[in-house]
């Protein structure tokens, strides 16, 4: 069956989508040196820079969160592929400064490999960089080693916390501490009812039977081990939020952020119904829903499903999440 997408030459997907992003949001971002997306209005060099990297095809992530109060730059790879280490190093050179750079890397093999090589080369050149690795997916088990846990859409609120702290002029050590604390207090669980196709060749990335869903499926269709018959919205929300509450160790009186990230083919109607169910369970337990969001932050083409993200919030995190921001797909 032919692939049904509004595209031109499949080999030009990344270049064309980035060109469209720049034209649409020319007051917020600009494309520099092929696949490096930067803020249109850079902050001063005496403030810490926040950079990330990752493959295209997950829009609006990651480049949609470049902007004032969030990321300074996003280094973009091809569809579902990490950018090469030379391109990451180019971005680090571009933002070299005494205040330093924080590089946010999602825990996927290609991203980690490119980031690791770029960081080693940057150190040789005297570029001050600290890496924060996101690995909040708990599908491998609540007690699994962080090295065995994937980074999912939890990177986006982390960008907000780090970007707001950097905008305030905090030092790199202080920013890293609050960012790592936010990272540790966050957990994500994904569910999928259908897989997606690779937009360059139309091949299916993952396939699920029509009457089944999988809790724990990864960003590119990786198995999660929680396959079952399709549950109702309330049943799905209950199964997921209870695991996330346990993973984050939140209790009555704690402040939390709850996000539902649609991954491409699940309607906002469905997401809001799930959000409603999860928030009621939090309220029943006396857990305070201080901040939240529902919509698409990080997608997987036409995959049907969503990612549920829960994070225990400290007072400084609450303040930073509410700070002003002006990225293409996040404003506050």
C-alpha positions as CSV (number, residue, x, y, z in Angstrom):
1,X,0.0,0.0,0.0
2,X,1.5,3.4,-1.0
3,X,2.4,5.8,1.8
4,X,-0.1,8.6,2.2
5,X,1.8,11.8,3.3
6,X,2.1,15.3,1.9
7,X,5.8,15.2,1.1
8,X,8.1,15.7,-1.9
9,X,11.4,13.9,-2.4
10,X,11.7,11.7,0.8
11,X,15.5,12.5,0.9
12,X,14.7,16.2,1.4
13,X,12.3,15.8,4.4
14,X,14.6,17.2,7.1
15,X,15.8,20.2,5.0
16,X,12.3,21.1,3.9
17,X,10.6,20.8,7.3
18,X,13.4,23.0,8.9
19,X,13.0,25.5,6.1
20,X,9.2,25.6,6.8
21,X,9.9,26.0,10.6
22,X,12.2,28.9,10.0
23,X,9.8,30.7,7.6
24,X,6.8,30.1,10.0
25,X,8.6,31.3,13.1
26,X,11.2,33.7,11.7
27,X,10.8,35.9,14.8
28,X,11.8,33.1,17.1
29,X,14.3,30.8,15.4
30,X,16.8,30.7,12.6
31,X,18.6,27.9,10.8
32,X,22.4,28.1,11.0
33,X,24.8,25.9,9.1
34,X,22.4,23.4,7.6
35,X,20.9,21.6,10.6
36,X,21.5,23.7,13.7
37,X,18.4,25.6,14.8
38,X,19.1,28.7,17.0
39,X,17.2,31.4,18.8
40,X,16.5,34.4,16.5
41,X,17.4,36.7,19.5
42,X,20.4,35.1,21.2
43,X,20.9,35.8,24.9
44,X,24.1,37.4,26.2
45,X,27.3,35.4,26.3
46,X,27.5,35.8,30.1
47,X,24.6,33.4,30.5
48,X,24.7,29.6,30.3
49,X,23.7,28.1,26.9
50,X,21.3,25.2,26.7
51,X,21.6,22.9,23.7
52,X,20.0,19.6,22.6
53,X,20.3,17.1,19.8
54,X,18.1,14.5,18.1
55,X,16.6,13.2,14.9
56,X,13.9,14.8,12.9
57,X,10.4,13.3,12.4
58,X,9.3,13.9,16.0
59,X,7.9,17.4,15.5
60,X,7.4,19.8,17.2
61,X,10.3,18.2,19.2
62,X,13.0,19.0,19.5
63,X,13.6,22.2,17.5
64,X,10.1,23.6,18.3
65,X,11.4,24.3,21.8
66,X,14.2,26.6,20.7
67,X,13.5,30.1,21.9
68,X,13.7,32.7,24.6
69,X,13.5,31.0,28.0
70,X,14.1,27.5,26.6
71,X,16.8,26.1,24.3
72,X,19.5,28.1,22.7
73,X,20.0,25.6,19.9
74,X,18.9,22.2,18.6
75,X,21.2,20.0,16.5
76,X,19.0,18.0,14.1
77,X,19.7,14.6,12.5
78,X,17.9,13.0,9.7
79,X,14.5,11.2,10.2
80,X,14.7,9.1,13.4
81,X,18.5,9.4,13.3
82,X,20.9,11.2,15.6
83,X,23.0,14.0,14.1
84,X,26.7,13.2,13.6
85,X,29.2,14.2,16.2
86,X,30.9,16.8,14.0
87,X,27.6,18.7,13.7
88,X,27.1,18.6,17.5
89,X,30.7,19.8,18.0
90,X,30.0,22.6,15.6
91,X,27.1,23.8,17.7
92,X,29.2,23.6,20.9
93,X,31.9,25.7,19.3
94,X,29.3,28.2,18.2
95,X,28.2,28.7,21.8
96,X,31.6,28.5,23.5
97,X,31.6,30.9,26.5
98,X,33.0,31.3,30.0
99,X,29.5,30.7,31.5
100,X,29.4,27.3,29.9
101,X,27.0,25.1,28.0
102,X,24.5,22.4,29.1
103,X,24.0,19.7,26.6
104,X,20.7,17.7,27.1
105,X,20.9,14.2,25.5
106,X,18.0,11.7,25.4
107,X,19.1,8.2,26.3
108,X,19.1,6.6,22.9
109,X,22.2,4.8,21.5
110,X,22.8,7.1,18.5
111,X,22.3,10.3,20.5
112,X,24.6,9.2,23.3
113,X,27.3,8.1,20.8
114,X,27.3,11.4,18.9
115,X,27.1,13.5,22.1
116,X,29.9,11.5,23.7
117,X,32.3,12.0,20.8
118,X,31.4,15.7,20.6
119,X,31.9,16.2,24.3
120,X,35.4,14.5,24.2
121,X,36.5,16.7,21.3
122,X,35.0,19.8,23.0
123,X,37.0,19.1,26.1
124,X,40.2,19.0,24.1
125,X,39.3,22.5,22.8
126,X,38.7,23.9,26.2
127,X,34.9,24.2,25.7
128,X,33.1,24.1,29.0
129,X,30.2,21.7,28.7
130,X,28.1,19.6,31.1
131,X,25.8,16.9,29.8
132,X,22.4,16.0,31.3
133,X,21.0,12.7,30.1
134,X,17.2,12.1,30.2
135,X,16.2,8.5,30.9
136,X,12.8,8.9,32.5
137,X,11.0,6.0,30.8
138,X,10.1,3.4,33.4
139,X,9.0,0.6,31.0
140,X,12.2,-1.2,31.8
141,X,11.2,-1.3,35.4
142,X,11.0,1.3,38.2
143,X,14.2,0.1,39.7
144,X,16.0,-0.3,36.4
145,X,19.5,1.3,35.9
146,X,19.0,4.7,34.3
147,X,21.4,3.6,31.6
148,X,18.8,1.0,30.6
149,X,15.9,3.6,30.5
150,X,15.0,5.6,27.4
151,X,14.6,9.3,27.2
152,X,11.1,10.3,26.1
153,X,9.1,13.5,26.0
154,X,10.2,14.4,29.6
155,X,13.0,16.3,27.9
156,X,10.6,19.1,27.0
157,X,9.7,20.3,30.5
158,X,13.4,19.9,31.4
159,X,14.3,22.3,28.6
160,X,11.9,24.8,30.2
161,X,13.4,24.5,33.7
162,X,17.0,24.7,32.4
163,X,16.2,27.5,29.9
164,X,14.4,29.6,32.5
165,X,17.2,29.2,35.0
166,X,19.8,30.2,32.4
167,X,17.7,33.2,31.4
168,X,17.8,34.4,35.0
169,X,21.6,34.3,35.0
170,X,22.1,31.4,37.3
171,X,25.6,29.7,37.3
172,X,26.1,26.4,35.5
173,X,26.6,24.4,38.7
174,X,23.3,25.7,40.2
175,X,21.4,25.0,36.9
176,X,22.8,21.5,36.6
177,X,21.8,20.7,40.2
178,X,18.2,21.8,39.8
179,X,18.0,20.2,36.4
180,X,19.3,16.9,37.6
181,X,16.9,17.0,40.6
182,X,14.0,17.6,38.2
183,X,15.3,14.8,36.0
184,X,15.4,12.3,39.0
185,X,11.9,13.3,40.1
186,X,10.3,12.6,36.7
187,X,8.9,9.4,35.2
188,X,7.3,8.7,31.8
189,X,5.3,5.8,30.5
190,X,4.1,5.4,26.9
191,X,1.2,3.5,25.4
192,X,0.6,2.7,21.7
193,X,-2.3,1.2,19.8
194,X,-0.7,1.4,16.4
195,X,2.9,1.8,15.2
196,X,4.1,4.3,12.6
197,X,5.7,4.1,9.2
198,X,9.1,5.6,8.3
199,X,8.3,8.6,6.2
200,X,11.3,8.1,3.9
201,X,10.4,4.6,2.8
202,X,6.9,3.8,4.0
203,X,8.1,0.8,5.9
204,X,6.3,0.0,9.2
205,X,8.4,0.7,12.3
206,X,6.1,-1.3,14.6
207,X,2.9,-3.4,14.1
208,X,0.2,-4.1,16.6
209,X,-2.9,-6.3,16.2
210,X,-6.1,-4.3,15.8
211,X,-7.4,-5.3,19.2
212,X,-4.2,-4.8,21.2
213,X,-2.2,-2.0,22.8
214,X,1.2,-1.9,24.4
215,X,2.1,0.0,27.5
216,X,5.8,0.8,27.5
217,X,6.4,1.1,23.7
218,X,9.4,3.3,22.9
219,X,9.7,6.4,20.8
220,X,10.4,4.4,17.6
221,X,8.2,1.4,18.2
222,X,10.6,-0.4,20.5
223,X,8.8,-3.2,22.5
224,X,7.7,-2.3,26.0
225,X,6.5,-5.7,27.3
226,X,3.1,-4.5,28.5
227,X,0.9,-5.8,25.6
228,X,-2.8,-6.3,26.3
229,X,-6.3,-6.1,24.8
230,X,-7.3,-2.4,24.3
231,X,-8.5,-0.9,27.6
232,X,-10.8,2.1,28.2
233,X,-9.4,5.5,28.8
234,X,-10.0,5.3,32.5
235,X,-8.5,1.8,32.8
236,X,-5.4,2.9,30.8
237,X,-4.9,6.0,32.8
238,X,-5.3,4.1,36.1
239,X,-2.7,1.5,35.1
240,X,-0.2,4.1,34.0
241,X,-0.6,6.8,36.7
242,X,-0.3,4.2,39.5
243,X,3.0,3.1,38.1
244,X,4.2,6.7,37.7
245,X,3.2,7.6,41.3
246,X,5.2,4.7,42.6
247,X,8.2,5.6,40.4
248,X,8.3,9.2,41.5
249,X,7.5,8.4,45.2
250,X,4.9,11.2,45.4
251,X,2.6,11.3,48.4
252,X,-0.3,13.3,49.8
253,X,0.6,17.0,49.9
254,X,3.3,16.8,47.2
255,X,3.1,19.1,44.2
256,X,3.3,17.5,40.8
257,X,3.2,18.3,37.1
258,X,1.2,16.0,34.8
259,X,1.6,16.0,31.0
260,X,-0.1,13.9,28.3
261,X,2.0,13.9,25.1
262,X,0.1,12.7,22.1
263,X,2.4,10.9,19.7
264,X,0.8,11.6,16.4
265,X,-2.6,9.9,15.7
266,X,-4.4,10.2,19.0
267,X,-6.9,13.1,19.1
268,X,-6.9,15.8,21.7
269,X,-10.3,14.6,22.7
270,X,-8.8,11.2,23.8
271,X,-5.9,12.8,25.5
272,X,-8.1,15.1,27.6
273,X,-10.3,12.2,28.7
274,X,-7.1,10.4,29.8
275,X,-5.8,13.5,31.6
276,X,-9.2,13.8,33.4
277,X,-8.9,10.2,34.7
278,X,-5.3,10.5,35.8
279,X,-5.9,13.9,37.6
280,X,-8.8,12.4,39.5
281,X,-6.6,9.6,40.8
282,X,-4.0,12.2,41.9
283,X,-6.7,14.2,43.7
284,X,-8.0,11.1,45.5
285,X,-4.6,10.6,46.9
286,X,-4.2,14.2,48.0
287,X,-1.5,14.9,45.5
288,X,-1.5,18.5,44.3
289,X,-1.6,19.0,40.6
290,X,0.3,22.3,40.3
291,X,1.2,22.3,36.6
292,X,0.0,20.4,33.6
293,X,-0.2,20.2,29.8
294,X,-2.0,18.1,27.2
295,X,-1.3,18.0,23.5
296,X,1.6,17.1,21.2
297,X,5.2,17.8,22.2
298,X,7.1,14.9,20.8
299,X,5.4,12.8,18.1
300,X,6.2,9.6,16.2
301,X,4.6,10.3,12.9
302,X,1.2,8.6,12.8
303,X,1.6,6.4,15.8
304,X,-1.6,6.2,17.9
305,X,-1.0,6.5,21.6
306,X,0.4,8.9,24.1
307,X,3.1,9.4,26.8
308,X,2.1,10.2,30.4
309,X,4.7,12.2,32.3
310,X,4.6,12.8,36.0
311,X,7.1,14.9,37.9
312,X,7.4,15.8,41.6
313,X,8.0,19.6,41.8
314,X,10.0,21.5,44.2
315,X,9.4,25.2,44.8
316,X,12.2,26.3,42.4
317,X,10.9,24.1,39.7
318,X,7.4,25.5,40.0
319,X,8.8,29.1,39.6
320,X,10.9,28.2,36.6
321,X,8.1,26.3,34.8
322,X,6.0,29.5,35.1
323,X,8.7,31.8,33.9
324,X,8.3,33.6,30.5
325,X,9.2,31.6,27.3
326,X,8.8,32.2,23.6
327,X,9.6,29.1,21.6
328,X,7.6,28.1,18.5
329,X,5.7,25.4,20.4
330,X,5.9,26.7,24.0
331,X,4.9,30.1,25.4
332,X,4.4,31.2,28.9
